[in-house]
């Protein structure tokens, strides 16, 4: 069985036999998977009037601690949202009544971002559908293959400097 990337690799081998295009096979497939995954995840988030970054902020607050609160810096550190997007994202989530921002009781200069009851209800509603979507996206792999792939991807990420802090 062949995929689109196999065709690209064959073409490169025919046109440039002096080059080893095998890295293109890995990166090309990862890129194509990323686009496919992103489209499906966006579709699921859209059903709940969310985007990926808003979901990530809500999910990060939900899993962070019993109070569902973090500082904006803690959110950036614990989520997949960039620093440039965090203030804008928080403004939108706060306007929708999904989070609040309040002065920190332990640091007068600090602010705590907290899930509201509405935000908690929404993330608890969206999370199962998100996990189901991810599970469907991986349904072509056995559990052992998923574990193997996760391990290989972890190794690659770590080799590129993506470490757990």
C-alpha positions in Angstrom: 0.0 0.0 0.0 1.4 3.4 -0.9 0.5 6.9 0.1 1.0 10.3 -1.6 4.4 10.7 0.1 5.6 7.5 -1.5 4.9 9.1 -4.9 6.9 12.2 -4.0 9.8 10.1 -2.8 9.8 8.0 -6.0 9.8 11.2 -8.0 12.8 12.6 -6.1 14.7 9.3 -6.4 14.2 9.4 -10.2 15.1 13.1 -10.6 17.9 13.3 -8.0 19.3 9.8 -7.4 22.3 11.5 -5.6 20.1 12.5 -2.7 18.5 10.4 0.0 14.9 11.7 0.3 14.0 9.5 3.2 13.8 12.4 5.7 11.1 13.9 3.4 9.1 10.7 4.0 9.0 11.2 7.7 8.6 15.0 7.7 6.1 14.9 4.8 3.9 12.3 6.6 4.1 14.2 9.9 3.1 17.4 8.1 0.2 15.7 6.3 -1.0 14.1 9.5 -0.7 17.5 11.3 -3.0 19.1 8.7 -5.5 16.2 8.8 -5.5 16.2 12.6 -5.8 20.0 12.8 -8.8 20.0 10.5 -10.7 17.4 12.5 -9.8 19.0 15.9 -10.9 22.4 14.6 -14.2 20.9 13.4 -14.8 19.5 16.9 -13.8 22.7 18.7 -16.1 24.7 16.3 -19.1 22.7 17.4 -18.5 24.2 20.9 -17.6 27.7 19.6 -13.9 27.3 20.5 -10.6 27.2 18.7 -7.6 25.2 19.6 -5.9 27.9 21.7 -9.1 28.6 23.7 -9.6 24.9 24.3 -6.0 24.6 25.4 -6.3 27.5 27.9 -9.5 26.0 29.4 -8.1 22.5 29.5 -4.9 23.7 31.1 -6.8 25.5 33.8 -9.0 22.4 34.3 -6.1 20.0 34.8 -3.8 22.4 36.7 -5.1 22.2 40.2 -8.2 21.9 42.3 -8.9 25.6 42.1 -8.6 25.6 38.3 -6.4 28.8 38.6 -3.0 29.8 37.2 -1.1 33.0 36.6 -0.9 34.1 32.9 2.8 33.0 33.0 1.8 29.7 34.5 -0.7 29.3 31.7 1.9 30.0 29.0 4.3 27.5 30.6 1.7 24.8 31.0 -0.2 25.2 27.8 0.5 25.1 24.1 -0.4 28.8 23.7 2.3 31.3 22.8 3.0 34.3 25.0 1.8 36.7 22.3 -1.6 35.0 22.1 -2.3 34.6 25.8 -3.6 38.1 26.6 -5.8 38.2 23.6 -7.1 34.7 24.3 -7.8 35.6 27.9 -9.7 38.7 26.9 -12.0 36.6 24.6 -12.5 33.9 27.2 -13.2 36.5 29.9 -15.7 38.3 27.7 -17.5 35.0 27.2 -17.7 34.5 31.0 -15.5 31.3 30.8 -12.6 32.7 32.9 -12.0 35.5 35.4 -8.9 37.5 36.1 -8.4 38.7 39.6 -5.5 40.0 41.7 -3.4 37.3 43.4 -3.9 37.0 47.1 -0.2 36.0 47.5 1.4 38.4 45.0 0.0 41.9 44.8 1.5 42.4 41.4 0.2 39.1 40.1 -3.1 38.1 38.5 -4.8 34.7 38.7 -6.8 33.3 35.8 -9.6 31.0 37.0 -12.2 29.0 35.3 -15.8 30.2 36.0 -18.5 27.6 36.6 -19.5 28.1 32.9 -15.9 27.6 31.8 -15.7 24.4 33.9 -19.0 23.1 32.5 -17.9 23.8 28.9 -14.5 22.2 29.2 -16.0 19.2 30.9 -18.5 18.9 28.0 -15.8 19.4 25.2 -13.1 17.2 26.7 -14.8 13.8 26.0 -15.6 14.8 22.4 -12.0 15.9 22.0 -10.6 12.6 23.3 -13.1 10.7 21.1 -11.9 12.7 18.0 -8.3 12.0 18.8 -9.1 8.3 19.3 -10.9 8.2 15.9 -7.9 9.8 14.3 -5.6 7.1 15.7 -8.0 4.2 15.0 -5.8 2.9 12.2 -3.2 1.9 14.8 -3.3 -0.8 17.5 -2.7 0.2 21.1 0.8 -1.2 20.9 1.5 0.8 17.7 0.2 4.0 19.4 2.5 3.4 22.3 5.4 2.7 20.0 4.7 5.9 18.0 4.3 8.0 21.1 7.7 6.8 22.3 9.4 7.5 19.0 7.8 11.0 18.8 8.9 11.7 22.4 12.5 10.6 21.6 12.5 12.9 18.6 11.0 15.9 20.5 13.6 15.4 23.3 16.4 15.3 20.8 15.2 18.7 19.5 15.2 20.2 22.9 11.5 19.8 23.9 11.9 18.7 27.5 9.5 18.5 30.4 10.1 21.4 32.7 
